[in-house]
Structures are given as structure tokens and as C-alpha cells.
Amino acid sequence: MNTNRLYYENAYLTRFNARVVDRMEIDGRCALALDRTAFYPTGGGQPCDTGTLNGVKVVDVRKGGELVWHVLDQAIDPGTVDGCIDWQRRWDHMQNHSGQHVLSQSFVVTAGAQTVAWHLSESTLTIDLNRVGLSDDELAEAERVGNEVVQQDHAISARIVDETELPKLALRKQPDVDGPLRIVEIAAFDRVACSGTHVSGTAQVGLIKVLRAERRGSETRIHFACGQRAVADYGRKHQLVRGLAARFTCREDEVATAVQRLQDEAQANFRALKTAQAAMVDAETARLWSRVEQQPAPRLIHGAYPTWDEDQVKTLVLSLKRLPGCFIGVIGGRSALVFAACSEDCAIDAGLLLRTALTQVGGRGGGRPDYAQGSAPSWEAAERALELIESLARHDPKL
């Protein structure tokens, strides 16, 4: 038994009738094999068609030898069936698969880069090239050549050829299978073995847009979109640019300048903030030292800084740590961080005190004898941990 594949004869066919020749279960669902079908099964990088048989949804289509299996979301009676293809999905696949052929050959022509793999899904379309280091200019040139071929509306056709003919055909990629092959040709521009569904002319691809490129080992993956996907991508990005232009009260072609200006201002403000924070740390270090300078060692320094960011609190602790004969206990930051530290000439084990205190309040942390940090589950818990650290440092510094 075998299934006559109607999509080879007419990729635009959306309705057909057929006879059930076999049935089985696949993944717990009813699956039917037909004597003929317009449903394309998953294969060659292209997803399967979906649609209905006798009004029941076809959720998957797979090859099984010479048969094509249609997986349904519920069982139907055997006999004859009326099939209907989800045309929007089929059209999307035809546009993007045909556009892939065009772009793959464009990279051969412009950059000498061969496509070694391709993948089409509901949301992505990629080709993997056997080259790395492609420049933006090379990407743009391949896209330009591809769209030029699209606009020239070259015919796309398919035919079955005997393997003995293959050496004469100058295929873009030599197949690694034996026997007769289906060859898809785009006029004199491209010729390659392919079993997928395609539009009849390149103009129906509509548009090819390269979105981005990424290196993957010794290859480059090109993300792109064709047809309605490319139009939808343009629409999303156009709305984004319009929204930014409205927010910055500028023309659309001035958005990049407005963003750069905003970035420059943000960087200047960030530098000013860091300068101010450093000055606050210096001032706070001097203030705390003035309170304990006349005390005998070990001098206990403590403080709470709920509005300071974590880096600023840590900088303060390290600044205090450089003072002679000091043990420091500090809490701060939005994450309720707890710090304990001591000067080089202070014998208190800061790491041990911090772990002991945080364990009692449900926090965790650790570190060295001269510097340790951790976090408490709440600001109140951090305050209790700080009290415990102070008490231990005063009354039992060696535990």
C-alpha cells in the first residue's frame, strides 16, 4: 500500500476526498492512512499541515514507509473521508520554504556560504551556514539579492529526476540518497533536491527579511522571515518606533539620536550618583570613627542603612575595616543584607559570629574571620541579627 501525495501535483489544493486504507493508534490517538492525501507530513525541515478529515481535526501528519498517517483528535469511522487543509498554515509554509531556497542560494552567490541545515516552526525560520564572521554588509547583500529574485517573479517548479541525471544538474547541494529524486528549481537561479511545498513563483514569497545572525561553533545561524511573517515583523517594529517617537516627541528617524541622548544623560547621572555615594561613604566612615576613636579596642561599630544600595553598604564595611582595632556589624540594602567584619588587628571571628546570628533568625550566610556577609528573611530579622552580633562581640567574642 502507498499514499498518493496530492501536494506534489498541486500545492494549492485544499480539499480532496480519499479512502481509508489502514488505521492504528499513535500517542494514544486515532491515526488513519489514506489512499491519497493533500496533507504534507513533517519532514525535511518543514512542519506538517493541519486541517480536518470529515470535520475532525488533524493534529499531526507523519510518514510511515510509503504511507502518510493522519493523527486525529478523535476517532472517526473508516471508509471514505473528505479532507480540508488549513490553508493559512499551508500558505505560510509555502512562502517561507520557498523564501528559504532563495536566501540559501543568495548566500552562495554573495558570500560562498552553503546552507547545511534549516528549520521552520510556527514562530521561527532559520538556516545554518558553513561560514562564520559574516559582516553586516554581507548579510545585507544576501538579503538584497534574495529580494531582487523575489521581485523578478521567477517560476518555481518541481520534477522527478533519475539519479543518473544529478551530476549534470549543478545542484546547490548534492543529496546523500539513491534513487529518483524530486528537484525544485527556481528558473536558472537555484536547483536543489526537496520534497516540500512551494509557491509557483518567487513574487509570492512577498518579502525576505534577515532578522539577525548568531555564531554556533563553526557555523552561522541566520534568523529571517518571509511573506506575511516579514510583514507582521515590520508592523510590530513600526509600531515600536512610532511609540518611541511619540514618547520622545521627535520624528521617527530621530529616535536613535533621542535614545543616545537619553543614554548619555543616564550615564552622566550614574557617574554623579556614584560620586555622591562615595562621598557619603567617606563622610559616614569619618562620623562612625569619631564616635569610637577614643574607646579601647576592640571598638564596636554598628549601623543600619535601609535606603542604601547593596554595593554602597559593602563599600562602607570595607572602608571601616581599614580602621584600627574595629569590629563592624552593619545591615542595609533592599535585600536585608547583614555584614560583619573586623580590622587586621582585631581577633574577633566575624564569619563565626555572623553565621551564629543568622542561624537564629532564619537567615544564612558566611565568610572569613575578617569579613562575612549574608541575608535575613526580613528587615526585622536583620535588625535582630545585628543585635545578636553586637552582643556576641561584646560578651563572647571568641564563642
N, C-alpha and C positions, 0 to 999 in steps of 0.2 A: 504494500500500500504506500501511496505517497500523496502529498497535498500539492495541488496545482496552485502556484503562488501568483495570484492575480495582480499583485502590486508590481511585479516585473513587467507586466503588459501595459498597465496603466496606473501610475502612482496617484492619479487624481480620482480614482474610483472610490466612492464612499459607501455604496450599497451593493449588496450581492446576495445570492441565495446559494445554499450548499447542502450537502448531505453528511450526516454524522457517520464516520467510519470506525470510530473507536472511542472508548471513554475510560477514564481512570481518575484516581484522586491524586492531587498534587498539593502538598502542605495542608491536607485536610479539606481541600475544596474540590468541587466537581471540575474536571478538565475534559474537554472534547477535542478530538481530532476530526477535521473535515476533509472532504474530497477536494475542496478548493477554498481559498480564503484571500481576502484583501488585507488581513491583519499582518503587519510586519512583526516578526518575533525579535526579541532582544538579540543583538549580535553585531560584531564589527564596530563597536563603539557607539552604536545608535540604540536608544531605548525602544521598547516595543510600542505598538499602537494600543489604544484602548477604545472602547465603544460598547456595543451591545450585540448579543445574539438572542433573537426573539424577545427583545426588550430587557433581557437580563444583562447586567454589567459584566464586561470582560475586564478583569483586573490585572491580568498578566498574559503574555503570549510567549511561548518558548519553542525552540526547535527540539525535535527528538528524532534523530535519523532523518528520514525523508518526510516525516510528518510534522505538522505545526499544531501545537497544543494550545487551546484557549482555556484559560483558567477563569471560572465564573464565580461570582459572589453568592450564587445559589444554584442548585441543580435544576436542569430542565429535561424534558422528555426527549429521548432520542428520535431520530427521523430527519426531517428537513428543517433548516433554520434560515432565518433572514438576518443578515449581518449588516451592521451600521458602524462605520468608522467615526471616531471623534475627529472631525476634520480640523479643528483648530490645533490640536496636538500634532496631527499628521503634517499640516502645513508648516508649523513651527519646526518640526524635524527636517522637512524637505529644504526649507530656506537655510537653516543652519548647517545641515550636512553639505549642501551644495556650496555654501559660503566657505566651509572648511576646505573643500577641494581647491577653490580659487585662492584662498590665502596661503595654503600649503605650497602651491606651485609658485605663488608670488615670492615667497621666501627663498625658494630655489633660484628663481630668476634674479632677485635683487641681492641676496646675501649668500647664496650657495649653501643654504641650510635646509636639510631634509627633515621632514616630519617622521618621527619614529613611533609616535603614539598620538591618539586623540581621544577625547571623551566629551560626550554630550549628555547633560542631565536636564532636569526641569529648570534649573537656575544657573547652570554654568556651561561654558563651552571652551575647551582648551585644546591646544596642540603642543606637543613636546618636540623641540628641535634639537638636532645633534650638534648644536653650537652654543657657546657661552660668550658673554661680553658684547652682545648686540647693543649698539648705541641707539639713542632716541631717534637719530636721523635714519638709521637702518629700519627701525620699526615703522617709522612714518612712511618711508619709501615703499615698503612691502604693502602697507595699507593703501597707499596711493595707487600702486599698480593693480591691486585687487579690485578697488572700486572702479578703476578705469575699465577693467574687464567686465565688471557688472554692468556698467553704463553702455558698453558696446553691445550688450544683449546677444552674446554668443549662444548658439544652440548647445544644449546638454543632451546627450544621447547615450544609450547603453546597448551593448550587443554581447553575445556569447562567442568566444573565440577558442580555437583549439590551442593546446599548449605549444604546438609546433610553430604557431604564429607569433608567440610572445617575443622572441628575440628581435623581430622586425618592427615591433610597435613602439619602441623607445618609451616604455612606461616610466612614470615618475618613480615608482618603487617596484622592484621585482618581487612577485609573490613567491611564497615558500610552499605552495601546494601544487599537486599534479592534477592533470585532467583539464577539461574545458573550464573556462573562467568567464565571469561577467565583467566586462570592461566598461567603465564610464568615461566618456570623452567630453571635453569642453572645447569644441571646434579644434583648432590646432594648438590651443594653449596648454591643455592638460589631458593626460590619459593615465588611468590607474585602475587596478582591479578593485571592485567594490560591489557589495550586494545590497546597499542601502537604497532608500527612496530619495529622489531628487526632483527639483523643478525642471521644466523643459527648456528654460532659457535663463541666462545669468541675470537679466534685468529683474527677474522675480526674486532674486536674493535680496534686493532692495537696498541694502547698505551693509558695509563691513566696517566695524569699529574695533580697533585694538584698544583694550582697556588697560592692561598692564603686563609686565614681564617679570618673571622671577627665576633665579638660578636654582636648579635642582641637580646638584652634583656636576656631571659633565654635560648636562642638558639645560635648555631654557624652556620654561613653560610660558606659553602665550595665552593670556585670557582675552577673549574677544566676544563680540556679539554680532549677530546678523539679523536682517529683516526687522520684524516687529520688536524683537528683543533690543536691537540697537535703537530703534525709535523710542521705546519705553525708557531706555537708559538715558537718552538725550533729554527726554521730557523731565525725568527726575532731576537731572543735573541743571537743567534750565530753571526749574522751579527753585532749586537751591540757590543759584546765582541771583535770581530775581529777589529772593528773600533776603540775601545778604546785602544786595544793593539798596533795598528799602531800609534795612536796619542801619546801614552806614550812610544813608542819604547821599548816594553817589550813583553814577552811571554804572551799568553792568561791566563795562570794560575798565572801570576804575576800582573794582572790588579788590584785585590783587594789591594795588597800591594802598588801599584803605586798610587791608589786613596787615601789610608790612608796617604801616604807621602804628597800628594798634600793638603789634608785636614789639616794636621798638619802645613804645611807651611802657609796655608791661615789663620789659627787661630793665628799663631805667628805674621804674618803681621798685622792681625786685632788688636791684642793687642798692637803692636808697633804704629799703626795708632792712636788708642785711647789715648795712652800715649802722642803722639805728639800733638794731638788735645787739650788735657787737658793743655799741656804746652802753646800752642798758646792762649787758653782762659785766662790762668793766665797772660801771657805777655800783651795781649790786654786789660785786665782789669786794669793792672797797668798803661799802656800807657794812656788810657782814663781818669783814675783818676788823673794822673799827669797834665792833661790839665785843669781840672776843680776844683782841690783841693782848690785853693786859691779864688775861686768865692764864692759869698754869695749863700745861699740856697734860692730857690731850684736850684740845679746845673743841667743844662740840658745836657744830654749825648746822642749823636746820632751816628749811624754808618750804613754802608751798606756792606754786606758780600755775594756777589753773588756766590762765589765759595765754601763757607762753606756748610756742610750738615745741615739739619734742627735741629738735636739733638745738634750739636755743637753751633749753633746760640742760641738755647734755653738755653744751659748751660751758655753761656756768659751773657745773660739777667739776669738769676738768680744770677750769680756772681756779676754783677753790682748792683743788687737790694739790696745786703747786705751792700753796701756803704752808709754812712750817707748823708741825705739831697739831694738825687738824684732823678731826673725823667729821665727815659730811653725810647728812641724811636729807634728801630732797625729793619732793614729789612734784609732778607737773605734767602738762600736756593733756590733750583731749582723751588719750588712751589710759589715763590714770597710771602713768609710769612711776616707778619707785627706784631711786638711786641711793647707793651707799658707796662711800669712797673714803680713803684716808691718805694723808701725806706719806712721803717716803719714811719719815722718822716717827711714824705712829704705828704701834704694834697691834692695833685692833684689826681683826679679820672681818673686813667689810662683806665679803662674799658669804661667810657663815652667818653673820647677823641678818643679812637680807633674806637668805633662804629660810631661816628660822621664823622671821616675822611674816613673810608672805605665806608660808605654810599655814600659819594660824588664822589668816584672813581669807584663805581660799584663792590666793594668787600663786604665781610661780615666777621663778627667775633664778639667776645665779651669776657667778663671775669669779674674779680673782680676789685674793685677800686685800688688794689695794683698790679695786674697782669692781662694782657689780650693779646690775640693773634687772628689773623685772616689771611685771604689771599686776595690778589688782583688779578684781571684778567690778569695782565701782570707785568713785572718788571717796566715798565714806570709808571704804575698805582700805584705800591708800592712806588716808589720814590715820587710821588705826595702826597700819603697818609702820608708819613713820613714828608714832608714839612708842611702839614696841622697840624699834631700832634705837631710839634715843634712850629708853630705859635700860636696854641691854648694854649699850655703850657706856652708860654711867655706872651701872651696878655690877655688871658681869661681862666686861669687855672680851674676856677670853672664853666665855661659856664653859 
